[in-house]
């Protein structure tokens, strides 16, 4: 059958557990970017990163999401 593909995804929670909080925030913002007026992704700003870091529990929630294929 040539009308479909199969993909194999691998979740790596072991890697996500090694990232520091700043890395988690940055990776999340890269995967879920804000958009400019033309619809182009915008680089994460320091204030965006700090907003995640300063929200209690947010980093750990994002760490789990980044390592969970079924969440995506």
PDB file of N, CA, C and O in Angstrom:
ATOM      1  N   UNK A   1       0.835  -1.178   0.000  1.00  0.00           N
ATOM      2  CA  UNK A   1       0.000   0.000   0.000  1.00  0.00           C
ATOM      3  C   UNK A   1       0.887   1.252   0.000  1.00  0.00           C
ATOM      4  O   UNK A   1       1.734   1.421   0.877  1.00  0.00           O
ATOM      5  N   UNK A   2       0.690   2.091  -0.956  1.00  0.00           N
ATOM      6  CA  UNK A   2       1.517   3.284  -1.061  1.00  0.00           C
ATOM      7  C   UNK A   2       0.802   4.549  -0.587  1.00  0.00           C
ATOM      8  O   UNK A   2       1.312   5.655  -0.762  1.00  0.00           O
ATOM      9  N   UNK A   3      -0.369   4.388   0.009  1.00  0.00           N
ATOM     10  CA  UNK A   3      -1.127   5.575   0.397  1.00  0.00           C
ATOM     11  C   UNK A   3      -0.979   5.949   1.869  1.00  0.00           C
ATOM     12  O   UNK A   3      -1.741   6.775   2.370  1.00  0.00           O
ATOM     13  N   UNK A   4      -0.021   5.361   2.565  1.00  0.00           N
ATOM     14  CA  UNK A   4       0.187   5.726   3.960  1.00  0.00           C
ATOM     15  C   UNK A   4       1.619   5.424   4.379  1.00  0.00           C
ATOM     16  O   UNK A   4       2.357   4.735   3.675  1.00  0.00           O
ATOM     17  N   UNK A   5       1.994   5.949   5.530  1.00  0.00           N
ATOM     18  CA  UNK A   5       3.324   5.689   6.073  1.00  0.00           C
ATOM     19  C   UNK A   5       3.204   5.250   7.514  1.00  0.00           C
ATOM     20  O   UNK A   5       2.184   5.479   8.165  1.00  0.00           O
ATOM     21  N   UNK A   6       4.230   4.632   7.996  1.00  0.00           N
ATOM     22  CA  UNK A   6       4.323   4.261   9.404  1.00  0.00           C
ATOM     23  C   UNK A   6       5.490   5.031   9.998  1.00  0.00           C
ATOM     24  O   UNK A   6       6.527   5.193   9.356  1.00  0.00           O
ATOM     25  N   UNK A   7       5.320   5.495  11.202  1.00  0.00           N
ATOM     26  CA  UNK A   7       6.396   6.208  11.883  1.00  0.00           C
ATOM     27  C   UNK A   7       6.636   5.560  13.231  1.00  0.00           C
ATOM     28  O   UNK A   7       5.706   5.110  13.899  1.00  0.00           O
ATOM     29  N   UNK A   8       7.867   5.523  13.606  1.00  0.00           N
ATOM     30  CA  UNK A   8       8.240   5.006  14.915  1.00  0.00           C
ATOM     31  C   UNK A   8       8.734   6.186  15.732  1.00  0.00           C
ATOM     32  O   UNK A   8       9.664   6.885  15.331  1.00  0.00           O
ATOM     33  N   UNK A   9       8.115   6.400  16.868  1.00  0.00           N
ATOM     34  CA  UNK A   9       8.505   7.495  17.758  1.00  0.00           C
ATOM     35  C   UNK A   9       9.105   6.904  19.020  1.00  0.00           C
ATOM     36  O   UNK A   9       8.653   5.872  19.517  1.00  0.00           O
ATOM     37  N   UNK A  10      10.103   7.555  19.516  1.00  0.00           N
ATOM     38  CA  UNK A  10      10.755   7.093  20.734  1.00  0.00           C
ATOM     39  C   UNK A  10      10.715   8.207  21.760  1.00  0.00           C
ATOM     40  O   UNK A  10      11.162   9.324  21.497  1.00  0.00           O
ATOM     41  N   UNK A  11      10.191   7.908  22.900  1.00  0.00           N
ATOM     42  CA  UNK A  11      10.147   8.867  23.994  1.00  0.00           C
ATOM     43  C   UNK A  11      11.416   8.699  24.828  1.00  0.00           C
ATOM     44  O   UNK A  11      11.842   7.576  25.099  1.00  0.00           O
ATOM     45  N   UNK A  12      12.015   9.818  25.232  1.00  0.00           N
ATOM     46  CA  UNK A  12      13.249   9.762  26.019  1.00  0.00           C
ATOM     47  C   UNK A  12      13.128  10.570  27.313  1.00  0.00           C
ATOM     48  O   UNK A  12      13.774  11.607  27.460  1.00  0.00           O
ATOM     49  N   UNK A  13      12.293  10.090  28.258  1.00  0.00           N
ATOM     50  CA  UNK A  13      12.178  10.808  29.525  1.00  0.00           C
ATOM     51  C   UNK A  13      13.503  10.850  30.289  1.00  0.00           C
ATOM     52  O   UNK A  13      13.711  11.729  31.125  1.00  0.00           O
ATOM     53  N   UNK A  14      14.393   9.909  30.005  1.00  0.00           N
ATOM     54  CA  UNK A  14      15.696   9.928  30.664  1.00  0.00           C
ATOM     55  C   UNK A  14      16.500  11.169  30.266  1.00  0.00           C
ATOM     56  O   UNK A  14      17.233  11.723  31.085  1.00  0.00           O
ATOM     57  N   UNK A  15      16.364  11.599  29.022  1.00  0.00           N
ATOM     58  CA  UNK A  15      17.049  12.825  28.590  1.00  0.00           C
ATOM     59  C   UNK A  15      16.385  14.064  29.176  1.00  0.00           C
ATOM     60  O   UNK A  15      17.068  14.969  29.655  1.00  0.00           O
ATOM     61  N   UNK A  16      15.071  14.106  29.140  1.00  0.00           N
ATOM     62  CA  UNK A  16      14.346  15.260  29.675  1.00  0.00           C
ATOM     63  C   UNK A  16      14.620  15.447  31.165  1.00  0.00           C
ATOM     64  O   UNK A  16      14.629  16.573  31.662  1.00  0.00           O
ATOM     65  N   UNK A  17      14.840  14.349  31.870  1.00  0.00           N
ATOM     66  CA  UNK A  17      15.114  14.470  33.313  1.00  0.00           C
ATOM     67  C   UNK A  17      16.478  15.092  33.591  1.00  0.00           C
ATOM     68  O   UNK A  17      16.720  15.577  34.696  1.00  0.00           O
ATOM     69  N   UNK A  18      17.373  15.083  32.602  1.00  0.00           N
ATOM     70  CA  UNK A  18      18.712  15.658  32.772  1.00  0.00           C
ATOM     71  C   UNK A  18      18.777  17.138  32.412  1.00  0.00           C
ATOM     72  O   UNK A  18      19.739  17.816  32.773  1.00  0.00           O
ATOM     73  N   UNK A  19      17.771  17.648  31.708  1.00  0.00           N
ATOM     74  CA  UNK A  19      17.786  19.051  31.306  1.00  0.00           C
ATOM     75  C   UNK A  19      17.496  19.943  32.509  1.00  0.00           C
ATOM     76  O   UNK A  19      16.673  19.600  33.357  1.00  0.00           O
ATOM     77  N   UNK A  20      18.167  21.078  32.583  1.00  0.00           N
ATOM     78  CA  UNK A  20      17.869  22.021  33.658  1.00  0.00           C
ATOM     79  C   UNK A  20      16.571  22.769  33.323  1.00  0.00           C
ATOM     80  O   UNK A  20      16.044  22.663  32.215  1.00  0.00           O
ATOM     81  N   UNK A  21      16.079  23.513  34.287  1.00  0.00           N
ATOM     82  CA  UNK A  21      14.787  24.196  34.126  1.00  0.00           C
ATOM     83  C   UNK A  21      14.784  25.155  32.938  1.00  0.00           C
ATOM     84  O   UNK A  21      13.797  25.252  32.209  1.00  0.00           O
ATOM     85  N   UNK A  22      15.877  25.849  32.756  1.00  0.00           N
ATOM     86  CA  UNK A  22      15.978  26.803  31.652  1.00  0.00           C
ATOM     87  C   UNK A  22      15.889  26.097  30.296  1.00  0.00           C
ATOM     88  O   UNK A  22      15.256  26.602  29.369  1.00  0.00           O
ATOM     89  N   UNK A  23      16.520  24.940  30.188  1.00  0.00           N
ATOM     90  CA  UNK A  23      16.479  24.155  28.949  1.00  0.00           C
ATOM     91  C   UNK A  23      15.056  23.679  28.656  1.00  0.00           C
ATOM     92  O   UNK A  23      14.619  23.686  27.505  1.00  0.00           O
ATOM     93  N   UNK A  24      14.343  23.271  29.693  1.00  0.00           N
ATOM     94  CA  UNK A  24      12.945  22.845  29.522  1.00  0.00           C
ATOM     95  C   UNK A  24      12.120  24.005  28.981  1.00  0.00           C
ATOM     96  O   UNK A  24      11.375  23.841  28.015  1.00  0.00           O
ATOM     97  N   UNK A  25      12.250  25.173  29.594  1.00  0.00           N
ATOM     98  CA  UNK A  25      11.475  26.340  29.156  1.00  0.00           C
ATOM     99  C   UNK A  25      11.809  26.708  27.717  1.00  0.00           C
ATOM    100  O   UNK A  25      10.911  26.982  26.921  1.00  0.00           O
ATOM    101  N   UNK A  26      13.079  26.715  27.384  1.00  0.00           N
ATOM    102  CA  UNK A  26      13.505  27.091  26.037  1.00  0.00           C
ATOM    103  C   UNK A  26      12.988  26.088  25.002  1.00  0.00           C
ATOM    104  O   UNK A  26      12.471  26.492  23.961  1.00  0.00           O
ATOM    105  N   UNK A  27      13.118  24.809  25.270  1.00  0.00           N
ATOM    106  CA  UNK A  27      12.643  23.793  24.320  1.00  0.00           C
ATOM    107  C   UNK A  27      11.133  23.879  24.134  1.00  0.00           C
ATOM    108  O   UNK A  27      10.632  23.718  23.021  1.00  0.00           O
ATOM    109  N   UNK A  28      10.414  24.131  25.213  1.00  0.00           N
ATOM    110  CA  UNK A  28       8.963  24.261  25.109  1.00  0.00           C
ATOM    111  C   UNK A  28       8.584  25.443  24.213  1.00  0.00           C
ATOM    112  O   UNK A  28       7.707  25.334  23.357  1.00  0.00           O
ATOM    113  N   UNK A  29       9.246  26.543  24.423  1.00  0.00           N
ATOM    114  CA  UNK A  29       8.942  27.736  23.632  1.00  0.00           C
ATOM    115  C   UNK A  29       9.339  27.580  22.165  1.00  0.00           C
ATOM    116  O   UNK A  29       8.719  28.184  21.290  1.00  0.00           O
ATOM    117  N   UNK A  30      10.344  26.791  21.895  1.00  0.00           N
ATOM    118  CA  UNK A  30      10.725  26.519  20.508  1.00  0.00           C
ATOM    119  C   UNK A  30       9.681  25.629  19.835  1.00  0.00           C
ATOM    120  O   UNK A  30       9.357  25.822  18.663  1.00  0.00           O
ATOM    121  N   UNK A  31       9.158  24.653  20.581  1.00  0.00           N
ATOM    122  CA  UNK A  31       8.155  23.743  20.016  1.00  0.00           C
ATOM    123  C   UNK A  31       6.767  24.363  19.924  1.00  0.00           C
ATOM    124  O   UNK A  31       5.954  23.946  19.099  1.00  0.00           O
ATOM    125  N   UNK A  32       6.494  25.351  20.760  1.00  0.00           N
ATOM    126  CA  UNK A  32       5.189  26.018  20.748  1.00  0.00           C
ATOM    127  C   UNK A  32       5.412  27.528  20.656  1.00  0.00           C
ATOM    128  O   UNK A  32       5.095  28.263  21.592  1.00  0.00           O
ATOM    129  N   UNK A  33       5.957  27.986  19.533  1.00  0.00           N
ATOM    130  CA  UNK A  33       6.378  29.384  19.442  1.00  0.00           C
ATOM    131  C   UNK A  33       5.228  30.378  19.328  1.00  0.00           C
ATOM    132  O   UNK A  33       4.137  30.057  18.857  1.00  0.00           O
ATOM    133  N   UNK A  34       5.514  31.590  19.775  1.00  0.00           N
ATOM    134  CA  UNK A  34       4.638  32.718  19.479  1.00  0.00           C
ATOM    135  C   UNK A  34       4.868  33.054  18.016  1.00  0.00           C
ATOM    136  O   UNK A  34       5.903  32.706  17.448  1.00  0.00           O
ATOM    137  N   UNK A  35       3.910  33.727  17.413  1.00  0.00           N
ATOM    138  CA  UNK A  35       4.027  34.079  15.990  1.00  0.00           C
ATOM    139  C   UNK A  35       4.008  35.598  15.836  1.00  0.00           C
ATOM    140  O   UNK A  35       3.369  36.305  16.616  1.00  0.00           O
ATOM    141  N   UNK A  36       4.720  36.090  14.817  1.00  0.00           N
ATOM    142  CA  UNK A  36       4.675  37.518  14.525  1.00  0.00           C
ATOM    143  C   UNK A  36       3.454  37.826  13.658  1.00  0.00           C
ATOM    144  O   UNK A  36       2.637  36.940  13.411  1.00  0.00           O
ATOM    145  N   UNK A  37       3.323  39.043  13.203  1.00  0.00           N
ATOM    146  CA  UNK A  37       2.144  39.464  12.427  1.00  0.00           C
ATOM    147  C   UNK A  37       2.004  38.703  11.115  1.00  0.00           C
ATOM    148  O   UNK A  37       0.902  38.590  10.579  1.00  0.00           O
ATOM    149  N   UNK A  38       3.112  38.181  10.595  1.00  0.00           N
ATOM    150  CA  UNK A  38       3.077  37.432   9.337  1.00  0.00           C
ATOM    151  C   UNK A  38       2.904  35.932   9.546  1.00  0.00           C
ATOM    152  O   UNK A  38       2.888  35.161   8.587  1.00  0.00           O
ATOM    153  N   UNK A  39       2.778  35.526  10.801  1.00  0.00           N
ATOM    154  CA  UNK A  39       2.611  34.112  11.110  1.00  0.00           C
ATOM    155  C   UNK A  39       3.911  33.339  11.231  1.00  0.00           C
ATOM    156  O   UNK A  39       3.900  32.110  11.296  1.00  0.00           O
ATOM    157  N   UNK A  40       5.030  34.049  11.262  1.00  0.00           N
ATOM    158  CA  UNK A  40       6.329  33.398  11.403  1.00  0.00           C
ATOM    159  C   UNK A  40       6.663  33.199  12.878  1.00  0.00           C
ATOM    160  O   UNK A  40       6.351  34.056  13.705  1.00  0.00           O
ATOM    161  N   UNK A  41       7.300  32.065  13.217  1.00  0.00           N
ATOM    162  CA  UNK A  41       7.662  31.839  14.619  1.00  0.00           C
ATOM    163  C   UNK A  41       8.673  32.864  15.117  1.00  0.00           C
ATOM    164  O   UNK A  41       9.563  33.291  14.381  1.00  0.00           O
ATOM    165  N   UNK A  42       8.519  33.248  16.370  1.00  0.00           N
ATOM    166  CA  UNK A  42       9.396  34.227  17.003  1.00  0.00           C
ATOM    167  C   UNK A  42      10.309  33.495  17.987  1.00  0.00           C
ATOM    168  O   UNK A  42       9.864  32.612  18.720  1.00  0.00           O
ATOM    169  N   UNK A  43      11.583  33.868  17.995  1.00  0.00           N
ATOM    170  CA  UNK A  43      12.535  33.283  18.942  1.00  0.00           C
ATOM    171  C   UNK A  43      12.070  33.543  20.377  1.00  0.00           C
ATOM    172  O   UNK A  43      11.558  34.623  20.674  1.00  0.00           O
ATOM    173  N   UNK A  44      12.245  32.563  21.270  1.00  0.00           N
ATOM    174  CA  UNK A  44      11.869  32.782  22.673  1.00  0.00           C
ATOM    175  C   UNK A  44      12.660  33.935  23.282  1.00  0.00           C
ATOM    176  O   UNK A  44      13.879  34.008  23.128  1.00  0.00           O
ATOM    177  N   UNK A  45      11.978  34.814  23.959  1.00  0.00           N
ATOM    178  CA  UNK A  45      12.648  35.935  24.615  1.00  0.00           C
ATOM    179  C   UNK A  45      12.974  35.557  26.058  1.00  0.00           C
ATOM    180  O   UNK A  45      12.443  34.590  26.604  1.00  0.00           O
ATOM    181  N   UNK A  46      13.842  36.328  26.642  1.00  0.00           N
ATOM    182  CA  UNK A  46      14.207  36.100  28.048  1.00  0.00           C
ATOM    183  C   UNK A  46      12.984  36.240  28.947  1.00  0.00           C
ATOM    184  O   UNK A  46      12.842  35.499  29.919  1.00  0.00           O
ATOM    185  N   UNK A  47      12.107  37.178  28.632  1.00  0.00           N
ATOM    186  CA  UNK A  47      10.906  37.356  29.461  1.00  0.00           C
ATOM    187  C   UNK A  47       9.962  36.155  29.346  1.00  0.00           C
ATOM    188  O   UNK A  47       9.309  35.787  30.323  1.00  0.00           O
ATOM    189  N   UNK A  48       9.885  35.540  28.155  1.00  0.00           N
ATOM    190  CA  UNK A  48       9.073  34.329  27.998  1.00  0.00           C
ATOM    191  C   UNK A  48       9.637  33.177  28.820  1.00  0.00           C
ATOM    192  O   UNK A  48       8.897  32.441  29.472  1.00  0.00           O
ATOM    193  N   UNK A  49      10.952  33.035  28.777  1.00  0.00           N
ATOM    194  CA  UNK A  49      11.612  31.975  29.552  1.00  0.00           C
ATOM    195  C   UNK A  49      11.400  32.209  31.039  1.00  0.00           C
ATOM    196  O   UNK A  49      11.069  31.278  31.774  1.00  0.00           O
ATOM    197  N   UNK A  50      11.588  33.448  31.488  1.00  0.00           N
ATOM    198  CA  UNK A  50      11.410  33.769  32.907  1.00  0.00           C
ATOM    199  C   UNK A  50       9.969  33.553  33.368  1.00  0.00           C
ATOM    200  O   UNK A  50       9.733  33.156  34.509  1.00  0.00           O
ATOM    201  N   UNK A  51       9.015  33.812  32.490  1.00  0.00           N
ATOM    202  CA  UNK A  51       7.604  33.599  32.849  1.00  0.00           C
ATOM    203  C   UNK A  51       7.349  32.141  33.184  1.00  0.00           C
ATOM    204  O   UNK A  51       6.603  31.840  34.116  1.00  0.00           O
ATOM    205  N   UNK A  52       7.954  31.238  32.440  1.00  0.00           N
ATOM    206  CA  UNK A  52       7.810  29.806  32.732  1.00  0.00           C
ATOM    207  C   UNK A  52       8.559  29.459  34.008  1.00  0.00           C
ATOM    208  O   UNK A  52       8.026  28.765  34.873  1.00  0.00           O
ATOM    209  N   UNK A  53       9.786  29.934  34.129  1.00  0.00           N
ATOM    210  CA  UNK A  53      10.607  29.602  35.301  1.00  0.00           C
ATOM    211  C   UNK A  53      10.001  30.124  36.599  1.00  0.00           C
ATOM    212  O   UNK A  53      10.193  29.521  37.654  1.00  0.00           O
ATOM    213  N   UNK A  54       9.280  31.225  36.536  1.00  0.00           N
ATOM    214  CA  UNK A  54       8.712  31.838  37.743  1.00  0.00           C
ATOM    215  C   UNK A  54       7.311  31.349  38.079  1.00  0.00           C
ATOM    216  O   UNK A  54       6.699  31.837  39.029  1.00  0.00           O
ATOM    217  N   UNK A  55       6.795  30.392  37.315  1.00  0.00           N
ATOM    218  CA  UNK A  55       5.475  29.835  37.599  1.00  0.00           C
ATOM    219  C   UNK A  55       5.655  28.494  38.299  1.00  0.00           C
ATOM    220  O   UNK A  55       6.135  27.537  37.691  1.00  0.00           O
ATOM    221  N   UNK A  56       5.272  28.415  39.579  1.00  0.00           N
ATOM    222  CA  UNK A  56       5.466  27.173  40.336  1.00  0.00           C
ATOM    223  C   UNK A  56       4.807  25.966  39.654  1.00  0.00           C
ATOM    224  O   UNK A  56       3.645  26.014  39.250  1.00  0.00           O
ATOM    225  N   UNK A  57       5.587  24.882  39.540  1.00  0.00           N
ATOM    226  CA  UNK A  57       5.072  23.641  38.976  1.00  0.00           C
ATOM    227  C   UNK A  57       5.069  23.577  37.460  1.00  0.00           C
ATOM    228  O   UNK A  57       4.914  22.497  36.891  1.00  0.00           O
ATOM    229  N   UNK A  58       5.235  24.702  36.800  1.00  0.00           N
ATOM    230  CA  UNK A  58       5.147  24.735  35.331  1.00  0.00           C
ATOM    231  C   UNK A  58       6.276  23.949  34.664  1.00  0.00           C
ATOM    232  O   UNK A  58       6.039  23.224  33.698  1.00  0.00           O
ATOM    233  N   UNK A  59       7.487  24.087  35.168  1.00  0.00           N
ATOM    234  CA  UNK A  59       8.633  23.411  34.550  1.00  0.00           C
ATOM    235  C   UNK A  59       8.452  21.894  34.606  1.00  0.00           C
ATOM    236  O   UNK A  59       8.684  21.208  33.610  1.00  0.00           O
ATOM    237  N   UNK A  60       8.048  21.374  35.738  1.00  0.00           N
ATOM    238  CA  UNK A  60       7.888  19.922  35.855  1.00  0.00           C
ATOM    239  C   UNK A  60       6.754  19.412  34.964  1.00  0.00           C
ATOM    240  O   UNK A  60       6.851  18.324  34.396  1.00  0.00           O
ATOM    241  N   UNK A  61       5.699  20.183  34.845  1.00  0.00           N
ATOM    242  CA  UNK A  61       4.604  19.812  33.950  1.00  0.00           C
ATOM    243  C   UNK A  61       5.096  19.764  32.503  1.00  0.00           C
ATOM    244  O   UNK A  61       4.760  18.841  31.761  1.00  0.00           O
ATOM    245  N   UNK A  62       5.890  20.757  32.106  1.00  0.00           N
ATOM    246  CA  UNK A  62       6.422  20.797  30.748  1.00  0.00           C
ATOM    247  C   UNK A  62       7.453  19.705  30.517  1.00  0.00           C
ATOM    248  O   UNK A  62       7.542  19.169  29.412  1.00  0.00           O
ATOM    249  N   UNK A  63       8.231  19.365  31.532  1.00  0.00           N
ATOM    250  CA  UNK A  63       9.214  18.284  31.425  1.00  0.00           C
ATOM    251  C   UNK A  63       8.500  16.971  31.082  1.00  0.00           C
ATOM    252  O   UNK A  63       8.965  16.206  30.238  1.00  0.00           O
ATOM    253  N   UNK A  64       7.381  16.725  31.737  1.00  0.00           N
ATOM    254  CA  UNK A  64       6.601  15.513  31.469  1.00  0.00           C
ATOM    255  C   UNK A  64       6.034  15.552  30.056  1.00  0.00           C
ATOM    256  O   UNK A  64       6.088  14.554  29.338  1.00  0.00           O
ATOM    257  N   UNK A  65       5.494  16.693  29.657  1.00  0.00           N
ATOM    258  CA  UNK A  65       4.919  16.816  28.313  1.00  0.00           C
ATOM    259  C   UNK A  65       5.970  16.629  27.225  1.00  0.00           C
ATOM    260  O   UNK A  65       5.700  15.984  26.212  1.00  0.00           O
ATOM    261  N   UNK A  66       7.157  17.181  27.419  1.00  0.00           N
ATOM    262  CA  UNK A  66       8.205  17.067  26.414  1.00  0.00           C
ATOM    263  C   UNK A  66       8.681  15.632  26.223  1.00  0.00           C
ATOM    264  O   UNK A  66       9.218  15.292  25.169  1.00  0.00           O
ATOM    265  N   UNK A  67       8.490  14.799  27.222  1.00  0.00           N
ATOM    266  CA  UNK A  67       8.951  13.412  27.114  1.00  0.00           C
ATOM    267  C   UNK A  67       7.805  12.424  26.926  1.00  0.00           C
ATOM    268  O   UNK A  67       8.009  11.217  27.064  1.00  0.00           O
ATOM    269  N   UNK A  68       6.611  12.906  26.617  1.00  0.00           N
ATOM    270  CA  UNK A  68       5.444  12.047  26.479  1.00  0.00           C
ATOM    271  C   UNK A  68       4.883  12.145  25.062  1.00  0.00           C
ATOM    272  O   UNK A  68       4.225  13.127  24.718  1.00  0.00           O
ATOM    273  N   UNK A  69       5.143  11.133  24.248  1.00  0.00           N
ATOM    274  CA  UNK A  69       4.695  11.139  22.855  1.00  0.00           C
ATOM    275  C   UNK A  69       3.174  11.224  22.766  1.00  0.00           C
ATOM    276  O   UNK A  69       2.644  11.886  21.873  1.00  0.00           O
ATOM    277  N   UNK A  70       2.479  10.574  23.665  1.00  0.00           N
ATOM    278  CA  UNK A  70       1.016  10.578  23.583  1.00  0.00           C
ATOM    279  C   UNK A  70       0.428  11.944  23.883  1.00  0.00           C
ATOM    280  O   UNK A  70      -0.691  12.233  23.459  1.00  0.00           O
ATOM    281  N   UNK A  71       1.157  12.799  24.610  1.00  0.00           N
ATOM    282  CA  UNK A  71       0.650  14.149  24.852  1.00  0.00           C
ATOM    283  C   UNK A  71       0.610  14.953  23.562  1.00  0.00           C
ATOM    284  O   UNK A  71      -0.311  15.740  23.343  1.00  0.00           O
ATOM    285  N   UNK A  72       1.606  14.757  22.711  1.00  0.00           N
ATOM    286  CA  UNK A  72       1.688  15.499  21.457  1.00  0.00           C
ATOM    287  C   UNK A  72       0.658  15.018  20.494  1.00  0.00           C
ATOM    288  O   UNK A  72       0.571  15.526  19.376  1.00  0.00           O
TER     289      UNK A  72
END
